[in-house]
Amino acid sequence: MIRIVSQSIVFIPITFFTFLVVVDAIIHFVVVALGSLTVGIASGSCATVYFAMMHGMQTPMVELISFLAWAFVPYFICDMVEWSGIVAIVANGFMMDLYSKCT
């Protein structure tokens, strides 16, 4: 489609959304969301168990560094499979919050 606007020619691409494209986008969204949540919850659960087992055995500095390292784990896993690392970190944070409430 070509339109003439103010003595210049502007090409407007025509995009057709078919049913299959919309279904593919919905499936991709669900896979990314559920996959990221699963990685975050699994990593947060492992971190919670780790910190519960190591309670009192680490200095505060080592515990802080370990906490930050556990926060990066789900991000890098999701980045490898091209999922949402931010969603995984949020889910990880919710699970790691269980540890901080127990201590």
C-alpha positions in Angstrom: 0.0 0.0 0.0 1.4 3.4 -1.0 0.2 6.7 0.4 1.2 10.1 -0.8 1.6 12.4 2.2 2.9 16.0 1.8 4.6 15.4 -1.6 6.4 12.3 -0.3 5.7 8.7 -0.7 5.3 6.6 2.4 5.3 2.8 2.3 2.9 1.3 4.9 3.5 -2.4 5.4 0.4 -4.5 5.5 0.4 -7.0 8.3 -2.0 -9.8 8.4 -2.7 -11.5 11.7 -3.9 -15.0 11.2 -5.4 -17.2 13.8 -2.3 -19.3 13.9 0.0 -16.4 14.7 -2.2 -15.3 17.6 -2.3 -18.9 19.0 1.5 -19.2 18.6 2.0 -15.9 20.5 -0.3 -17.1 23.3 1.5 -20.4 23.6 4.9 -18.7 23.7 3.7 -16.3 26.4 2.4 -19.2 28.5 5.5 -21.2 28.1 7.8 -18.3 29.0 5.7 -17.3 32.0 5.3 -20.8 33.5 8.9 -21.8 32.7 10.2 -18.6 34.4 8.0 -19.2 37.4 9.1 -22.8 37.7 12.8 -21.9 37.5 12.3 -19.2 40.1 10.3 -21.3 42.5 12.8 -24.3 42.2 15.8 -22.0 42.7 14.2 -20.2 45.6 13.3 -23.5 47.2 16.9 -24.8 46.9 18.2 -21.5 48.3 15.8 -21.7 51.3 16.9 -25.2 52.1 20.6 -24.2 51.7 20.2 -21.2 54.0 18.2 -23.2 56.6 21.0 -25.9 56.6 23.8 -23.4 56.8 22.1 -21.2 59.5 24.7 -20.1 62.0 27.6 -21.5 60.1 28.4 -18.5 58.0 29.6 -15.0 58.7 27.1 -12.3 57.8 29.3 -11.2 54.8 29.4 -14.8 53.4 25.7 -15.1 53.9 25.1 -11.9 52.0 27.3 -12.9 49.1 25.6 -16.3 49.0 22.2 -14.6 49.0 23.2 -12.5 46.0 24.6 -15.5 44.2 21.4 -17.4 44.7 19.5 -14.4 43.3 21.5 -14.6 40.0 21.0 -18.3 39.5 17.5 -18.2 38.1 18.3 -15.2 35.9 21.1 -16.9 34.2 19.2 -20.1 33.7 16.3 -18.3 32.1 18.6 -16.2 30.0 20.1 -19.4 28.6 16.7 -20.6 27.4 15.4 -17.2 26.5 12.8 -16.9 29.2 12.1 -14.0 31.5 14.8 -13.7 34.1 12.9 -10.9 35.9 9.9 -13.1 36.5 12.2 -15.9 37.8 14.0 -13.5 40.1 10.7 -12.3 41.5 9.5 -15.9 42.1 12.9 -16.6 43.6 12.6 -13.7 46.0 9.2 -14.8 47.2 10.6 -18.3 48.0 13.7 -16.9 49.6 11.5 -14.7 51.7 10.4 -17.8 53.5 13.9 -18.2 54.9 14.0 -14.7 56.2 10.7 -15.1 58.0 11.9 -18.3 59.6 15.0 -16.8 61.1 
